Amino acid sequence: MEQQKMTVENTLAVLGWSMVVNFGILLIWVLAMKLMPNLTYRTQSLVTSISREDFDRIMYTMMGQFKLALLITHFGPYVALRIVFT
């Protein structure tokens, strides 16, 4: 099998699809917390004992950190490559 070189176009495609997949995961997470908050809390409380207030605070903090990480590691490089190479 012939190896393909990592071109700018391939890098943009990988970053783009990675962004789509990861923001899809974030969307599902947000929808689960908004549409089924009691179910998500009950599911997690089976594993660990945590208050509802702590659970909500931790979940929303983690969502924000996940979104920030995606913007820094995927969106930023994607936009920079688009600006420089197109």
C-alpha positions in Angstrom: 0.0 0.0 0.0 1.3 3.4 -1.0 1.8 6.0 1.7 0.2 9.3 1.3 1.9 12.5 2.3 0.3 14.9 4.8 -0.5 17.9 2.6 -2.1 21.1 3.7 -5.4 19.9 2.1 -5.2 16.6 4.1 -4.4 18.5 7.3 -7.4 20.8 6.7 -9.7 17.9 6.1 -8.5 16.1 9.2 -8.9 19.2 11.4 -12.3 19.9 9.8 -13.8 16.4 10.3 -12.3 16.2 13.8 -14.0 19.5 14.7 -17.3 18.2 13.3 -17.1 15.0 15.4 -16.0 16.7 18.6 -18.6 19.4 18.4 -21.2 16.7 17.7 -20.1 15.0 21.0 -20.4 18.4 22.8 -23.8 18.9 21.3 -25.0 15.5 22.5 -23.6 16.3 26.0 -25.3 19.7 26.1 -28.6 18.2 24.9 -28.4 15.4 27.5 -27.9 17.9 30.3 -30.7 20.2 29.0 -33.3 17.7 28.0 -32.6 14.9 30.6 -30.9 16.5 33.6 -32.5 14.1 36.1 -31.5 11.0 34.1 -27.9 12.1 33.8 -27.7 12.9 37.5 -29.3 9.6 38.5 -27.0 7.7 36.2 -23.9 9.4 37.6 -25.1 9.1 41.2 -25.0 5.3 40.8 -21.3 5.5 40.4 -20.4 8.2 42.9 -22.1 10.1 45.7 -22.3 13.8 44.7 -24.7 16.5 45.4 -26.9 17.8 42.6 -25.4 21.3 42.8 -21.8 19.9 42.6 -22.8 17.7 39.7 -24.3 20.6 37.7 -21.3 22.8 38.4 -18.8 20.1 37.4 -20.7 19.2 34.2 -21.0 22.8 33.0 -17.4 23.5 33.9 -16.3 20.4 32.0 -18.4 21.4 29.0 -16.8 24.8 28.9 -13.3 23.4 29.2 -14.0 20.9 26.4 -15.3 23.6 24.1 -12.3 25.8 24.9 -9.9 22.9 24.2 -11.7 22.3 20.8 -11.4 26.0 19.9 -7.7 26.1 20.8 -6.6 22.7 19.3 -8.9 22.4 16.3 -10.6 25.7 15.3 -7.5 27.9 15.7 -5.1 25.8 13.6 -7.9 25.3 11.0 -8.5 29.0 10.6 -4.7 29.7 10.6 -4.1 27.2 7.9 -7.0 28.5 5.8 -5.7 32.1 6.1 -2.1 31.2 5.3 -2.6 28.7 2.5 -5.7 30.0 0.7 
